[in-house]
Amino acid sequence: MTRLLHSLALLLAAVLLVAAADRVARAGPLEDVDNPYHVIFATSVEVGVSVNDSIGQLNDIGGFTSADWLCTFRAYSAGLVPDWDGVTPVYRALLSTDDVDARDHVAIAGEVRNLHGDLLADDAADLWDGSLDNPVGYDEFATAITSDTEVWTGTGDNGTASSDTCDSWTNPAAAFGTFGSMDQTSKNWVADGDLGCNETARLYAVSPLYEVPEPASLALFTLSALLIIARRRRHE
């Protein structure tokens, strides 16, 4: 009996370790998602256009460096990047410059969901086909946004750069920058019109791909361990 209790204790410890490993492997903000996914949100802050493109800018962007840093900082502020080093971009701005298309700057390799868990697109092709299944709709705190929904994109509905990017987000004196509307599911989610480059708007922030662990791994491990224990009991 003592040997059996010892075996059961080891089994329980192993099960808890595997369960913890599965939780770490998931590492994403959403529950009950079966496939690898990205999340997208609109920043809770509006930003302007700046000639400066460096990390640490909280109220403006001057290109990808500052935009990606700001998106990651907003995700960190909401607890989505708990171990962030304060420098390395983790989330990326869904933004085009004159030289780089948004579809290339943000590599989509799975489903795209908002922070409410709603499916927006099945994959990259679906994201850039001119419509979404659901609107982005939420900021980094998973708070629904119903006003001031304009988001800088500089992007057409197929993910390529528009003709209006505020000189790649470096010139607040330029004429226009394309914006999308985060409450829309038509092409307007990314290409709704133009704002003056001296105005402010939100940013779309896209996460890295979150891998979903195989749900059967823990069950198979537990079953194997129980069979081993049962076999040992027969020989005691």
Buried (B, 14 or more C-beta within 10 A) or exposed (E): EEEEEEBEEEBEEBBEEBBEEBEEBBEBBBEEBEEEBBBBBBBBBBBBBBEEBEBEBEEBBBBBBBBBBBBBBBBBBBEBBEEBEEEEBBBBBBBBBBEBBBBEBBEBEBBBBBBBBBBBBBBBEBBBBEBBEBBBBBBBEBBEBEEEBBBBBBBBBBBBBBEBBBBBBBBBEBEBBBBBBBBBBBBBBBBBEBBEBBBBBBBBBBBBBBBBBEEEBBEEBBEEBEEEBEEEEEEE
